[in-house]
Amino acid sequence: MCIPLCVCVCHIYRVASRDAGKAMLDAIMGEIIVTCEKIHWLCREGEQWLEPDKRSPGIMSFYKKARVEYHPVGVVSAAYGRVDT
């Protein structure tokens, strides 16, 4: 079942407004638009920034090679509100 985008955005900004204590307009401008811009940037530039990168191993290891590989793992942890122990 597909939910229309306008219903999702309305729910998202209500939750963002409630959780952050922001007005509705501040929740839209500070949470939703910023998140959409980040997602748009990742779709456009993410592949370039995640490809393997060659690095210099240093002058004492001139006979070796070094490279950095990025492996995105998604959300590792997130906690909101009070944590009961």
Backbone as XML, in Angstrom:
<?xml version="1.0"?>
<chain id="A" units="angstrom">
  <residue number="1" name="MET">
    <atom name="N" x="0.835" y="-1.179" z="0.000"/>
    <atom name="CA" x="0.000" y="0.000" z="0.000"/>
    <atom name="C" x="0.878" y="1.240" z="0.000"/>
  </residue>
  <residue number="2" name="CYS">
    <atom name="N" x="0.644" y="2.140" z="-0.899"/>
    <atom name="CA" x="1.443" y="3.347" z="-1.030"/>
    <atom name="C" x="0.738" y="4.519" z="-0.341"/>
  </residue>
  <residue number="3" name="ILE">
    <atom name="N" x="1.460" y="5.207" z="0.532"/>
    <atom name="CA" x="0.907" y="6.367" z="1.230"/>
    <atom name="C" x="1.337" y="7.615" z="0.477"/>
  </residue>
  <residue number="4" name="PRO">
    <atom name="N" x="0.416" y="8.552" z="0.199"/>
    <atom name="CA" x="0.792" y="9.772" z="-0.509"/>
    <atom name="C" x="1.853" y="10.562" z="0.253"/>
  </residue>
  <residue number="5" name="LEU">
    <atom name="N" x="2.743" y="11.216" z="-0.502"/>
    <atom name="CA" x="3.852" y="11.949" z="0.098"/>
    <atom name="C" x="3.376" y="13.055" z="1.025"/>
  </residue>
  <residue number="6" name="CYS">
    <atom name="N" x="2.292" y="13.743" z="0.655"/>
    <atom name="CA" x="1.807" y="14.852" z="1.489"/>
    <atom name="C" x="1.386" y="14.364" z="2.869"/>
  </residue>
  <residue number="7" name="VAL">
    <atom name="N" x="0.850" y="13.149" z="2.963"/>
    <atom name="CA" x="0.458" y="12.594" z="4.253"/>
    <atom name="C" x="1.700" y="12.309" z="5.078"/>
  </residue>
  <residue number="8" name="CYS">
    <atom name="N" x="2.742" y="11.779" z="4.450"/>
    <atom name="CA" x="3.987" y="11.483" z="5.154"/>
    <atom name="C" x="4.642" y="12.762" z="5.664"/>
  </residue>
  <residue number="9" name="VAL">
    <atom name="N" x="4.719" y="13.790" z="4.828"/>
    <atom name="CA" x="5.352" y="15.043" z="5.225"/>
    <atom name="C" x="4.588" y="15.686" z="6.370"/>
  </residue>
  <residue number="10" name="CYS">
    <atom name="N" x="3.253" y="15.652" z="6.314"/>
    <atom name="CA" x="2.451" y="16.213" z="7.403"/>
    <atom name="C" x="2.748" y="15.488" z="8.713"/>
  </residue>
  <residue number="11" name="HIS">
    <atom name="N" x="2.829" y="14.178" z="8.665"/>
    <atom name="CA" x="3.135" y="13.404" z="9.866"/>
    <atom name="C" x="4.552" y="13.702" z="10.350"/>
  </residue>
  <residue number="12" name="ILE">
    <atom name="N" x="5.514" y="13.792" z="9.434"/>
    <atom name="CA" x="6.903" y="14.047" z="9.807"/>
    <atom name="C" x="7.050" y="15.406" z="10.475"/>
  </residue>
  <residue number="13" name="TYR">
    <atom name="N" x="6.442" y="16.454" z="9.914"/>
    <atom name="CA" x="6.633" y="17.752" z="10.538"/>
    <atom name="C" x="5.858" y="17.874" z="11.840"/>
  </residue>
  <residue number="14" name="ARG">
    <atom name="N" x="4.758" y="17.148" z="12.006"/>
    <atom name="CA" x="4.080" y="17.148" z="13.310"/>
    <atom name="C" x="4.958" y="16.499" z="14.374"/>
  </residue>
  <residue number="15" name="VAL">
    <atom name="N" x="5.574" y="15.369" z="14.036"/>
    <atom name="CA" x="6.441" y="14.673" z="14.984"/>
    <atom name="C" x="7.685" y="15.509" z="15.279"/>
  </residue>
  <residue number="16" name="ALA">
    <atom name="N" x="8.292" y="16.108" z="14.231"/>
    <atom name="CA" x="9.470" y="16.951" z="14.439"/>
    <atom name="C" x="9.130" y="18.155" z="15.301"/>
  </residue>
  <residue number="17" name="SER">
    <atom name="N" x="7.980" y="18.732" z="15.086"/>
    <atom name="CA" x="7.542" y="19.878" z="15.871"/>
    <atom name="C" x="7.325" y="19.482" z="17.331"/>
  </residue>
  <residue number="18" name="ARG">
    <atom name="N" x="6.689" y="18.364" z="17.532"/>
    <atom name="CA" x="6.405" y="17.901" z="18.897"/>
    <atom name="C" x="7.688" y="17.515" z="19.631"/>
  </residue>
  <residue number="19" name="ASP">
    <atom name="N" x="8.555" y="16.731" z="18.983"/>
    <atom name="CA" x="9.756" y="16.240" z="19.650"/>
    <atom name="C" x="10.789" y="17.329" z="19.911"/>
  </residue>
  <residue number="20" name="ALA">
    <atom name="N" x="10.949" y="18.263" z="18.985"/>
    <atom name="CA" x="11.951" y="19.310" z="19.131"/>
    <atom name="C" x="11.392" y="20.558" z="19.809"/>
  </residue>
  <residue number="21" name="GLY">
    <atom name="N" x="10.087" y="20.610" z="20.005"/>
    <atom name="CA" x="9.478" y="21.777" z="20.620"/>
    <atom name="C" x="9.502" y="22.995" z="19.722"/>
  </residue>
  <residue number="22" name="LYS">
    <atom name="N" x="9.465" y="22.772" z="18.427"/>
    <atom name="CA" x="9.508" y="23.865" z="17.454"/>
    <atom name="C" x="8.121" y="24.149" z="16.918"/>
  </residue>
  <residue number="23" name="ALA">
    <atom name="N" x="7.957" y="25.371" z="16.388"/>
    <atom name="CA" x="6.725" y="25.693" z="15.672"/>
    <atom name="C" x="6.704" y="24.904" z="14.364"/>
  </residue>
  <residue number="24" name="MET">
    <atom name="N" x="5.534" y="24.774" z="13.768"/>
    <atom name="CA" x="5.405" y="23.978" z="12.546"/>
    <atom name="C" x="6.315" y="24.481" z="11.432"/>
  </residue>
  <residue number="25" name="LEU">
    <atom name="N" x="6.377" y="25.810" z="11.230"/>
    <atom name="CA" x="7.221" y="26.362" z="10.177"/>
    <atom name="C" x="8.697" y="26.102" z="10.460"/>
  </residue>
  <residue number="26" name="ASP">
    <atom name="N" x="9.107" y="26.224" z="11.723"/>
    <atom name="CA" x="10.496" y="25.935" z="12.086"/>
    <atom name="C" x="10.832" y="24.463" z="11.872"/>
  </residue>
  <residue number="27" name="ALA">
    <atom name="N" x="9.873" y="23.586" z="12.139"/>
    <atom name="CA" x="10.092" y="22.157" z="11.916"/>
    <atom name="C" x="10.267" y="21.870" z="10.432"/>
  </residue>
  <residue number="28" name="ILE">
    <atom name="N" x="9.475" y="22.524" z="9.584"/>
    <atom name="CA" x="9.600" y="22.316" z="8.135"/>
    <atom name="C" x="10.931" y="22.857" z="7.635"/>
  </residue>
  <residue number="29" name="MET">
    <atom name="N" x="11.258" y="24.093" z="8.040"/>
    <atom name="CA" x="12.488" y="24.731" z="7.549"/>
    <atom name="C" x="13.743" y="24.094" z="8.144"/>
  </residue>
  <residue number="30" name="GLY">
    <atom name="N" x="13.692" y="23.681" z="9.407"/>
    <atom name="CA" x="14.882" y="23.194" z="10.076"/>
    <atom name="C" x="15.084" y="21.699" z="10.022"/>
  </residue>
  <residue number="31" name="GLU">
    <atom name="N" x="14.063" y="20.953" z="9.748"/>
    <atom name="CA" x="14.185" y="19.496" z="9.759"/>
    <atom name="C" x="13.959" y="18.894" z="8.372"/>
  </residue>
  <residue number="32" name="ILE">
    <atom name="N" x="12.806" y="19.149" z="7.795"/>
    <atom name="CA" x="12.421" y="18.467" z="6.562"/>
    <atom name="C" x="13.212" y="18.965" z="5.364"/>
  </residue>
  <residue number="33" name="ILE">
    <atom name="N" x="13.302" y="20.277" z="5.177"/>
    <atom name="CA" x="14.013" y="20.809" z="4.014"/>
    <atom name="C" x="15.495" y="20.480" z="4.087"/>
  </residue>
  <residue number="34" name="VAL">
    <atom name="N" x="16.091" y="20.590" z="5.275"/>
    <atom name="CA" x="17.509" y="20.271" z="5.433"/>
    <atom name="C" x="17.765" y="18.797" z="5.141"/>
  </residue>
  <residue number="35" name="THR">
    <atom name="N" x="16.909" y="17.919" z="5.638"/>
    <atom name="CA" x="17.060" y="16.485" z="5.392"/>
    <atom name="C" x="16.899" y="16.163" z="3.915"/>
  </residue>
  <residue number="36" name="CYS">
    <atom name="N" x="15.931" y="16.780" z="3.250"/>
    <atom name="CA" x="15.737" y="16.553" z="1.809"/>
    <atom name="C" x="16.948" y="17.033" z="1.014"/>
  </residue>
  <residue number="37" name="GLU">
    <atom name="N" x="17.532" y="18.154" z="1.408"/>
    <atom name="CA" x="18.735" y="18.649" z="0.732"/>
    <atom name="C" x="19.910" y="17.693" z="0.921"/>
  </residue>
  <residue number="38" name="LYS">
    <atom name="N" x="20.061" y="17.136" z="2.113"/>
    <atom name="CA" x="21.141" y="16.171" z="2.362"/>
    <atom name="C" x="20.946" y="14.910" z="1.522"/>
  </residue>
  <residue number="39" name="ILE">
    <atom name="N" x="19.717" y="14.428" z="1.438"/>
    <atom name="CA" x="19.433" y="13.244" z="0.620"/>
    <atom name="C" x="19.708" y="13.544" z="-0.850"/>
  </residue>
  <residue number="40" name="HIS">
    <atom name="N" x="19.312" y="14.726" z="-1.313"/>
    <atom name="CA" x="19.561" y="15.131" z="-2.697"/>
    <atom name="C" x="21.064" y="15.187" z="-2.975"/>
  </residue>
  <residue number="41" name="TRP">
    <atom name="N" x="21.849" y="15.751" z="-2.056"/>
    <atom name="CA" x="23.302" y="15.829" z="-2.231"/>
    <atom name="C" x="23.909" y="14.428" z="-2.275"/>
  </residue>
  <residue number="42" name="LEU">
    <atom name="N" x="23.455" y="13.534" z="-1.384"/>
    <atom name="CA" x="23.987" y="12.169" z="-1.370"/>
    <atom name="C" x="23.682" y="11.434" z="-2.666"/>
  </residue>
  <residue number="43" name="CYS">
    <atom name="N" x="22.497" y="11.631" z="-3.213"/>
    <atom name="CA" x="22.145" y="10.986" z="-4.485"/>
    <atom name="C" x="23.029" y="11.500" z="-5.613"/>
  </residue>
  <residue number="44" name="ARG">
    <atom name="N" x="23.368" y="12.788" z="-5.571"/>
    <atom name="CA" x="24.161" y="13.401" z="-6.621"/>
    <atom name="C" x="25.654" y="13.127" z="-6.454"/>
  </residue>
  <residue number="45" name="GLU">
    <atom name="N" x="26.186" y="13.244" z="-5.241"/>
    <atom name="CA" x="27.628" y="13.222" z="-5.004"/>
    <atom name="C" x="28.125" y="12.005" z="-4.227"/>
  </residue>
  <residue number="46" name="GLY">
    <atom name="N" x="27.234" y="11.217" z="-3.665"/>
    <atom name="CA" x="27.628" y="10.146" z="-2.758"/>
    <atom name="C" x="28.544" y="9.108" z="-3.364"/>
  </residue>
  <residue number="47" name="GLU">
    <atom name="N" x="28.278" y="8.709" z="-4.587"/>
    <atom name="CA" x="29.094" y="7.674" z="-5.220"/>
    <atom name="C" x="30.543" y="8.128" z="-5.384"/>
  </residue>
  <residue number="48" name="GLN">
    <atom name="N" x="30.714" y="9.386" z="-5.736"/>
    <atom name="CA" x="32.067" y="9.937" z="-5.907"/>
    <atom name="C" x="32.824" y="9.926" z="-4.574"/>
  </residue>
  <residue number="49" name="TRP">
    <atom name="N" x="32.166" y="10.286" z="-3.475"/>
    <atom name="CA" x="32.835" y="10.384" z="-2.183"/>
    <atom name="C" x="33.016" y="9.035" z="-1.511"/>
  </residue>
  <residue number="50" name="LEU">
    <atom name="N" x="32.320" y="8.006" z="-1.974"/>
    <atom name="CA" x="32.448" y="6.688" z="-1.362"/>
    <atom name="C" x="33.350" y="5.739" z="-2.132"/>
  </residue>
  <residue number="51" name="GLU">
    <atom name="N" x="33.903" y="6.167" z="-3.264"/>
    <atom name="CA" x="34.799" y="5.276" z="-3.997"/>
    <atom name="C" x="36.153" y="5.197" z="-3.282"/>
  </residue>
  <residue number="52" name="PRO">
    <atom name="N" x="36.882" y="4.076" z="-3.449"/>
    <atom name="CA" x="38.177" y="3.914" z="-2.779"/>
    <atom name="C" x="39.136" y="5.057" z="-3.120"/>
  </residue>
  <residue number="53" name="ASP">
    <atom name="N" x="39.921" y="5.436" z="-2.120"/>
    <atom name="CA" x="40.819" y="6.577" z="-2.243"/>
    <atom name="C" x="42.246" y="6.131" z="-1.945"/>
  </residue>
  <residue number="54" name="LYS">
    <atom name="N" x="43.180" y="6.407" z="-2.862"/>
    <atom name="CA" x="44.585" y="6.055" z="-2.634"/>
    <atom name="C" x="45.221" y="7.104" z="-1.732"/>
  </residue>
  <residue number="55" name="ARG">
    <atom name="N" x="46.026" y="6.648" z="-0.769"/>
    <atom name="CA" x="46.719" y="7.530" z="0.164"/>
    <atom name="C" x="48.204" y="7.192" z="0.185"/>
  </residue>
  <residue number="56" name="SER">
    <atom name="N" x="48.972" y="8.133" z="0.635"/>
    <atom name="CA" x="50.410" y="7.907" z="0.798"/>
    <atom name="C" x="50.645" y="7.197" z="2.128"/>
  </residue>
  <residue number="57" name="PRO">
    <atom name="N" x="51.397" y="6.093" z="2.123"/>
    <atom name="CA" x="51.658" y="5.380" z="3.377"/>
    <atom name="C" x="52.740" y="6.056" z="4.224"/>
  </residue>
  <residue number="58" name="GLY">
    <atom name="N" x="53.377" y="7.081" z="3.713"/>
    <atom name="CA" x="54.431" y="7.762" z="4.461"/>
    <atom name="C" x="55.796" y="7.484" z="3.848"/>
  </residue>
  <residue number="59" name="ILE">
    <atom name="N" x="56.744" y="8.297" z="4.195"/>
    <atom name="CA" x="58.065" y="8.189" z="3.579"/>
    <atom name="C" x="58.815" y="6.930" z="4.005"/>
  </residue>
  <residue number="60" name="MET">
    <atom name="N" x="58.577" y="6.428" z="5.198"/>
    <atom name="CA" x="59.279" y="5.242" z="5.673"/>
    <atom name="C" x="58.697" y="3.955" z="5.092"/>
  </residue>
  <residue number="61" name="SER">
    <atom name="N" x="57.532" y="4.030" z="4.509"/>
    <atom name="CA" x="56.895" y="2.856" z="3.914"/>
    <atom name="C" x="56.703" y="3.083" z="2.416"/>
  </residue>
  <residue number="62" name="PHE">
    <atom name="N" x="57.735" y="3.602" z="1.751"/>
    <atom name="CA" x="57.626" y="3.940" z="0.327"/>
    <atom name="C" x="57.372" y="2.721" z="-0.549"/>
  </residue>
  <residue number="63" name="TYR">
    <atom name="N" x="57.673" y="1.550" z="-0.065"/>
    <atom name="CA" x="57.491" y="0.323" z="-0.838"/>
    <atom name="C" x="56.092" y="-0.284" z="-0.645"/>
  </residue>
  <residue number="64" name="LYS">
    <atom name="N" x="55.237" y="0.353" z="0.148"/>
    <atom name="CA" x="53.892" y="-0.156" z="0.400"/>
    <atom name="C" x="52.856" y="0.744" z="-0.259"/>
  </residue>
  <residue number="65" name="LYS">
    <atom name="N" x="51.655" y="0.219" z="-0.379"/>
    <atom name="CA" x="50.533" y="0.982" z="-0.909"/>
    <atom name="C" x="49.466" y="1.097" z="0.186"/>
  </residue>
  <residue number="66" name="ALA">
    <atom name="N" x="48.716" y="2.169" z="0.133"/>
    <atom name="CA" x="47.632" y="2.355" z="1.099"/>
    <atom name="C" x="46.418" y="2.912" z="0.372"/>
  </residue>
  <residue number="67" name="ARG">
    <atom name="N" x="45.258" y="2.488" z="0.798"/>
    <atom name="CA" x="44.021" y="3.047" z="0.272"/>
    <atom name="C" x="42.950" y="2.961" z="1.349"/>
  </residue>
  <residue number="68" name="VAL">
    <atom name="N" x="41.963" y="3.832" z="1.216"/>
    <atom name="CA" x="40.853" y="3.891" z="2.162"/>
    <atom name="C" x="39.601" y="3.469" z="1.420"/>
  </residue>
  <residue number="69" name="GLU">
    <atom name="N" x="38.873" y="2.532" z="1.996"/>
    <atom name="CA" x="37.600" y="2.093" z="1.439"/>
    <atom name="C" x="36.498" y="2.413" z="2.431"/>
  </residue>
  <residue number="70" name="TYR">
    <atom name="N" x="35.422" y="2.979" z="1.933"/>
    <atom name="CA" x="34.278" y="3.324" z="2.773"/>
    <atom name="C" x="33.196" y="2.276" z="2.585"/>
  </residue>
  <residue number="71" name="HIS">
    <atom name="N" x="32.694" y="1.772" z="3.680"/>
    <atom name="CA" x="31.616" y="0.794" z="3.659"/>
    <atom name="C" x="30.459" y="1.332" z="4.499"/>
  </residue>
  <residue number="72" name="PRO">
    <atom name="N" x="29.461" y="1.963" z="3.864"/>
    <atom name="CA" x="28.349" y="2.507" z="4.646"/>
    <atom name="C" x="27.581" y="1.394" z="5.343"/>
  </residue>
  <residue number="73" name="VAL">
    <atom name="N" x="27.268" y="1.602" z="6.598"/>
    <atom name="CA" x="26.561" y="0.593" z="7.379"/>
    <atom name="C" x="25.182" y="1.058" z="7.821"/>
  </residue>
  <residue number="74" name="GLY">
    <atom name="N" x="24.767" y="2.258" z="7.415"/>
    <atom name="CA" x="23.458" y="2.754" z="7.813"/>
    <atom name="C" x="23.507" y="3.354" z="9.204"/>
  </residue>
  <residue number="75" name="VAL">
    <atom name="N" x="22.383" y="3.372" z="9.872"/>
    <atom name="CA" x="22.311" y="3.936" z="11.217"/>
    <atom name="C" x="22.860" y="2.917" z="12.195"/>
  </residue>
  <residue number="76" name="VAL">
    <atom name="N" x="23.868" y="3.317" z="12.948"/>
    <atom name="CA" x="24.472" y="2.415" z="13.919"/>
    <atom name="C" x="23.711" y="2.472" z="15.228"/>
  </residue>
  <residue number="77" name="SER">
    <atom name="N" x="23.458" y="3.668" z="15.733"/>
    <atom name="CA" x="22.641" y="3.797" z="16.934"/>
    <atom name="C" x="22.063" y="5.199" z="17.002"/>
  </residue>
  <residue number="78" name="ALA">
    <atom name="N" x="20.930" y="5.285" z="17.600"/>
    <atom name="CA" x="20.284" y="6.579" z="17.812"/>
    <atom name="C" x="19.412" y="6.461" z="19.046"/>
  </residue>
  <residue number="79" name="ALA">
    <atom name="N" x="19.489" y="7.451" z="19.908"/>
    <atom name="CA" x="18.680" y="7.431" z="21.122"/>
    <atom name="C" x="18.021" y="8.791" z="21.280"/>
  </residue>
  <residue number="80" name="TYR">
    <atom name="N" x="16.759" y="8.791" z="21.580"/>
    <atom name="CA" x="16.012" y="10.013" z="21.816"/>
    <atom name="C" x="15.387" y="9.954" z="23.198"/>
  </residue>
  <residue number="81" name="GLY">
    <atom name="N" x="15.337" y="11.084" z="23.840"/>
    <atom name="CA" x="14.631" y="11.166" z="25.109"/>
    <atom name="C" x="15.414" y="10.532" z="26.254"/>
  </residue>
  <residue number="82" name="ARG">
    <atom name="N" x="14.722" y="10.165" z="27.254"/>
    <atom name="CA" x="15.326" y="9.610" z="28.460"/>
    <atom name="C" x="15.590" y="8.111" z="28.288"/>
  </residue>
  <residue number="83" name="VAL">
    <atom name="N" x="16.754" y="7.695" z="28.721"/>
    <atom name="CA" x="17.106" y="6.270" z="28.674"/>
    <atom name="C" x="17.031" y="5.726" z="30.087"/>
  </residue>
  <residue number="84" name="ASP">
    <atom name="N" x="16.160" y="4.764" z="30.332"/>
    <atom name="CA" x="16.028" y="4.165" z="31.666"/>
    <atom name="C" x="17.080" y="3.095" z="31.849"/>
  </residue>
  <residue number="85" name="THR">
    <atom name="N" x="17.699" y="3.105" z="33.015"/>
    <atom name="CA" x="18.701" y="2.072" z="33.326"/>
    <atom name="C" x="18.238" y="1.228" z="34.471"/>
  </residue>
</chain>
